[in-house]
Structure formats: C-alpha cells, structure tokens
C-alpha cells in the first residue's frame, strides 16, 4: 500500500517533463536536416517550378524575367533534341538495366555455391561499381572503343571508332553500365543467403532439376531483392551523366545518339543559359521518374513475394 | 568436374571484368609509340614518363587538383556523417510530434533525383556569390541532405538494443547523454560505412563539381581530367592514362582497406528497406 503512493506522485510528475524534454531534443537533433529539407530541397523545388514558367536566362537581372506561361513545356514537344534525349534515355535504361541485373543475378548464382575464393571474387567483381562512374574510367572507355583502341585490336576487327558511330555510341555506354554489375550482385548474393537450403533439398527430393528449382525457389525467394535492385538501377540509369558527357566530349553526339536526359539538361542550362527551359525539363523528369517508380511498385504486387515460406 | 567448370567460368568472367582496369594501368606505362592499338597488359619498354608529364600537363599542376579534391571530400565526409547522424538519432530513438511526417519526407527525398534541383541550386548559390567556391558542394552536406546516409544510420540504430537506453535512463541520462554515451559510440560501424561511401562518391563526383568550379586553380581532379578531352593527338593519351590511374588510387585504396565494410554497407541498406 505504501509503495505506490511513494512512487506515484513523482512518476506522474516527471513523465510529461521527460517526454517534453525528449520532444524538444528531437527537434534539436533534427534542426540541420530540417534546414536542409527546407532550404536545399523544398524551396528550390518550388523555385524551379516557378522558373519553369519563365524565360530566366541567368545572365539578365531578375527584374527582366518574364512570365511565359506553359511555353517552355509546349516547346519540349516540338524540340527535336529533346525528343532524342528522351529516346536515348529510355533505350539506355531499357537495355542497360535488364542486362546489368541479369549479369548480376547470373554471377551471384554462380558465386553462391562456390565455396573457394568467394570473398575474392565478390570483391573483384564489385570493384568496377566503385570505379566505373568516374571520369577516369569514361576516358579509358573512350580510348578502348576508338578506331585503333583495344576492342578492335583485341578481336582483330577493322572496326570503326565505335564512339563516333551513331548506331553504336550508346552501345558502348551500355557496356560500361553492365560492366558495373557488381553492386547489385552483392545485394543478390546476400538475398540468396536468406533462402533456406532445405527448400532446395526438398525440391530435389521431389525430383526437381536445377532449372526448376531456380524458377520456383530462387526467383520467388529473391523477388524482393530483384525488385529493390530494379527500382534502384532504373532510377540510377535514367540519371546517367558522366559517362555520356565524357564519351561524347560533352556534346551528346554523334547526332544526339548519346544525348542522355541530364546531359541535355546540362547543355540547355549551362551552355545556352536557358534556365527556365531547363527547369521545365527537370520537372518533367521528376514527374516521369515518379510515374515510373509508381508503375514499378504497382507491378511489384504481382511478382514480388514477401512470403513467410522463404 | 562440374565444380571446375564453374570455377573456370568465373575466372574467365573475372578476366573480362578486370581487363579494362589492367589495360589502363599498363597503358599508362607504355611509351607513346606502343600505346596505339596495343592490347597487351604488359608494356614492352616500360616508362614512367607519362606521370610527370600528366602531372604538369595543364597550366596548374595536379597537386592543386588533388588538394582541392581532398579538401572537398574531407569536409564532405565529416559534415555528412555528423549531420546525418544527428537526424538519424532523432528518427530512430526520440519521440516528438510530427516524426512520422518528417520520416516520410526523408524517405521521399531518398528517391528524388538530384538533377531536378541542380538548376534552382545553381541560381541560389549564384545569388549568394558562391560560384567557384567550395561552399555549394559542402553546405548541403552539412544539412543532412543525403537521405541515403540518414536512412542507413536509422536502420543501424534500430538494431542497437533498447535495453541499453533504458539502463542509461535509469541512471538519469537524458536524450543528449543517451546520444553521447550510447548511440554515438555504438554507431561507429555505420559511421565508418557512411564515411567510406561518402568519400568515394564525392571523389568520383563530376556533375556538381563541373558546374560550380570554373577557375583552373579551383577545379578538382575529375574536372581536370575532363580537360584531356580537349587535347588532341596520340601524345596526350599517355599522360591522360597516367592521371586517370592516379585519380582512381584513393578509391582503390579505400576498396582494399574496407572491402568487407563496403559490401556489408550495401547489404544493410539494401535488404532491410
């Protein structure tokens, strides 16, 4: 009888105080992030939306900026370079992402059962993912695929300068992207480890061959990881800039064949100073990526299994 | 027998994957007349002359570019880790009004393509007079704008046992002592992983550095390497390869030293999401 009354009043008193202290602390710790969200993300986003309806060109003063309505957006529809940029980016993502993920999955499956040197293989396959996005590697790629570069010499081809061929230039970028399959591979490997080996044993007892186990156990079990990699790599693929910039010498050529979306945005903003038009491009890009992500998530319901059985 | 075939396949693939890297390294040591059309991974008459040539190929030497890159990467790593750690602690451990909404906003920015903001950022920083300084590259990192790292640290902190918090609370520790005595020391692995990724991404970053840095004295290694595109002729290939190799060395060193942590880092962010 004595205990509760002794402990009662102070506890009732301190609890709200502690809670309030924790609440205040929460805002204190979150202050830098909130400033960033406001100043670096939210306000600039709104600013770019406003800019996209103006003819702002960076050079003239703000007082001369004119409201042009949806003109920039209408212009996108008839801009042939923009059309090329959209096509190049879509083709790049649609070809490079599936190839990269297939390579990653294939090597991960091969590596998963390999007991010797696994760490070495994993690390060395992962290395290109760390280095491949750099200017240095893009320069090397440019040299490799030139007329007397390593690719033609290696296969004894009297081939062209691949990066100067409108039909092939984007292909060299795809190869560079696929070459960096190591990062999704590492994620696949971790996913494979989560699939219980008993499932495979049970399947082989039931007479399933390797292919059937892969199809009915590995793929469903791995589907959340495949989904994660797909979303990540797709968004990443749409934003490719460095390799396209370096391999085309900053032009997106030949004949716009490597004009990735962000490269065209860069050229519009920083070579032609059309910041209003570039903002419109950025907003269409944002909406497009949001839609594609939403579509991926909605299809995910049909093929991603977050089952308890795996 | 089958096992041997598998191993052979993996080794063959590894050779293909590593060839461009080894070829770059070998080519940087080949004399000019050996570079064109050469596929070998071993220079016949090795020469180191491309390294000093490349180092001073431009009006400003690469020591400046490396220093600029190192300063930006160094400050970014510290600023990024610190600001993201603070935010992550609030999200993972503290209860306050609006946390759910803020957390959703953080997850939202995780998928936000950075290129969407590049135009308004440039205009804003231009307005501040920050063009051709390191500020546009550093200030956003001080404000925990890289949601990826906040997310990584939140995931990590959720794994730290709550009992430790409770024990400290009984000893009278408030939210600040809890952060200082429990969360900060125990978050070291997440901090190291974030630091490594933060360093590598900043070191390799090209787009923002290309946009904000103009003067030859201020540019970083990737932007300097870009200048090799303008120089034509086969004699510039050797120096270009030599500087490319040097530019990748810091990343490679991090890879060798922290390989396991990098792999774990991808997994913690990748799988629990």
HADDOCK unambig.tbl for C-alpha pairs under 7 A between the chains (distance, minus, plus):
assign (segid A and resid 22 and name CA) (segid B and resid 94 and name CA) 6.19 0.50 0.50
assign (segid A and resid 22 and name CA) (segid B and resid 95 and name CA) 6.48 0.50 0.50
assign (segid A and resid 22 and name CA) (segid B and resid 96 and name CA) 6.96 0.50 0.50
assign (segid A and resid 22 and name CA) (segid B and resid 175 and name CA) 6.06 0.50 0.50
assign (segid A and resid 23 and name CA) (segid B and resid 95 and name CA) 5.93 0.50 0.50
assign (segid A and resid 23 and name CA) (segid B and resid 96 and name CA) 4.27 0.50 0.50
assign (segid A and resid 25 and name CA) (segid B and resid 175 and name CA) 6.54 0.50 0.50
assign (segid A and resid 26 and name CA) (segid B and resid 90 and name CA) 5.05 0.50 0.50
assign (segid A and resid 26 and name CA) (segid B and resid 94 and name CA) 5.63 0.50 0.50
assign (segid A and resid 26 and name CA) (segid B and resid 95 and name CA) 6.81 0.50 0.50
assign (segid A and resid 26 and name CA) (segid B and resid 96 and name CA) 5.96 0.50 0.50
assign (segid A and resid 29 and name CA) (segid B and resid 86 and name CA) 5.10 0.50 0.50
assign (segid A and resid 29 and name CA) (segid B and resid 87 and name CA) 5.75 0.50 0.50
assign (segid A and resid 29 and name CA) (segid B and resid 90 and name CA) 5.80 0.50 0.50
assign (segid A and resid 30 and name CA) (segid B and resid 86 and name CA) 6.54 0.50 0.50
assign (segid A and resid 30 and name CA) (segid B and resid 87 and name CA) 4.84 0.50 0.50
assign (segid A and resid 30 and name CA) (segid B and resid 90 and name CA) 6.17 0.50 0.50
assign (segid A and resid 32 and name CA) (segid B and resid 83 and name CA) 6.42 0.50 0.50
assign (segid A and resid 32 and name CA) (segid B and resid 143 and name CA) 4.65 0.50 0.50
assign (segid A and resid 32 and name CA) (segid B and resid 144 and name CA) 6.50 0.50 0.50
assign (segid A and resid 33 and name CA) (segid B and resid 87 and name CA) 6.09 0.50 0.50
assign (segid A and resid 33 and name CA) (segid B and resid 143 and name CA) 5.08 0.50 0.50
assign (segid A and resid 33 and name CA) (segid B and resid 144 and name CA) 4.98 0.50 0.50
assign (segid A and resid 33 and name CA) (segid B and resid 145 and name CA) 6.71 0.50 0.50
assign (segid A and resid 35 and name CA) (segid B and resid 143 and name CA) 6.44 0.50 0.50
assign (segid A and resid 36 and name CA) (segid B and resid 140 and name CA) 6.69 0.50 0.50
assign (segid A and resid 36 and name CA) (segid B and resid 143 and name CA) 4.67 0.50 0.50
assign (segid A and resid 36 and name CA) (segid B and resid 144 and name CA) 6.44 0.50 0.50
assign (segid A and resid 36 and name CA) (segid B and resid 145 and name CA) 5.73 0.50 0.50
assign (segid A and resid 37 and name CA) (segid B and resid 145 and name CA) 6.92 0.50 0.50
assign (segid A and resid 40 and name CA) (segid B and resid 140 and name CA) 6.57 0.50 0.50
assign (segid A and resid 44 and name CA) (segid B and resid 117 and name CA) 6.53 0.50 0.50
assign (segid A and resid 44 and name CA) (segid B and resid 120 and name CA) 5.24 0.50 0.50
assign (segid A and resid 44 and name CA) (segid B and resid 121 and name CA) 6.45 0.50 0.50
assign (segid A and resid 45 and name CA) (segid B and resid 117 and name CA) 6.21 0.50 0.50
assign (segid A and resid 47 and name CA) (segid B and resid 120 and name CA) 6.33 0.50 0.50
assign (segid A and resid 48 and name CA) (segid B and resid 120 and name CA) 5.38 0.50 0.50
assign (segid A and resid 123 and name CA) (segid B and resid 259 and name CA) 6.66 0.50 0.50
assign (segid A and resid 125 and name CA) (segid B and resid 14 and name CA) 6.86 0.50 0.50
assign (segid A and resid 131 and name CA) (segid B and resid 248 and name CA) 6.93 0.50 0.50
assign (segid A and resid 133 and name CA) (segid B and resid 204 and name CA) 6.81 0.50 0.50
assign (segid A and resid 134 and name CA) (segid B and resid 204 and name CA) 5.02 0.50 0.50
assign (segid A and resid 135 and name CA) (segid B and resid 222 and name CA) 5.64 0.50 0.50
assign (segid A and resid 135 and name CA) (segid B and resid 225 and name CA) 6.86 0.50 0.50
assign (segid A and resid 135 and name CA) (segid B and resid 226 and name CA) 6.89 0.50 0.50
assign (segid A and resid 136 and name CA) (segid B and resid 225 and name CA) 6.92 0.50 0.50
assign (segid A and resid 136 and name CA) (segid B and resid 244 and name CA) 4.61 0.50 0.50
assign (segid A and resid 140 and name CA) (segid B and resid 24 and name CA) 6.62 0.50 0.50
assign (segid A and resid 148 and name CA) (segid B and resid 36 and name CA) 6.20 0.50 0.50
assign (segid A and resid 148 and name CA) (segid B and resid 37 and name CA) 4.67 0.50 0.50
assign (segid A and resid 149 and name CA) (segid B and resid 36 and name CA) 6.87 0.50 0.50
assign (segid A and resid 149 and name CA) (segid B and resid 37 and name CA) 5.19 0.50 0.50
assign (segid A and resid 150 and name CA) (segid B and resid 37 and name CA) 5.97 0.50 0.50
assign (segid A and resid 150 and name CA) (segid B and resid 38 and name CA) 6.24 0.50 0.50
assign (segid A and resid 150 and name CA) (segid B and resid 39 and name CA) 5.12 0.50 0.50
assign (segid A and resid 153 and name CA) (segid B and resid 37 and name CA) 5.83 0.50 0.50
assign (segid A and resid 153 and name CA) (segid B and resid 39 and name CA) 6.56 0.50 0.50
assign (segid A and resid 154 and name CA) (segid B and resid 39 and name CA) 6.08 0.50 0.50
assign (segid A and resid 179 and name CA) (segid B and resid 17 and name CA) 6.70 0.50 0.50
assign (segid A and resid 186 and name CA) (segid B and resid 263 and name CA) 6.71 0.50 0.50
assign (segid A and resid 187 and name CA) (segid B and resid 266 and name CA) 6.79 0.50 0.50
assign (segid A and resid 187 and name CA) (segid B and resid 267 and name CA) 5.82 0.50 0.50
assign (segid A and resid 187 and name CA) (segid B and resid 270 and name CA) 6.58 0.50 0.50
assign (segid A and resid 190 and name CA) (segid B and resid 267 and name CA) 6.72 0.50 0.50
assign (segid A and resid 225 and name CA) (segid B and resid 271 and name CA) 6.98 0.50 0.50
assign (segid A and resid 242 and name CA) (segid B and resid 206 and name CA) 6.55 0.50 0.50
assign (segid A and resid 242 and name CA) (segid B and resid 207 and name CA) 6.92 0.50 0.50
assign (segid A and resid 249 and name CA) (segid B and resid 229 and name CA) 6.33 0.50 0.50
assign (segid A and resid 262 and name CA) (segid B and resid 115 and name CA) 6.99 0.50 0.50
assign (segid A and resid 275 and name CA) (segid B and resid 119 and name CA) 6.70 0.50 0.50
assign (segid A and resid 279 and name CA) (segid B and resid 119 and name CA) 6.41 0.50 0.50
assign (segid A and resid 282 and name CA) (segid B and resid 116 and name CA) 4.76 0.50 0.50
assign (segid A and resid 283 and name CA) (segid B and resid 116 and name CA) 6.59 0.50 0.50
assign (segid A and resid 286 and name CA) (segid B and resid 116 and name CA) 6.39 0.50 0.50
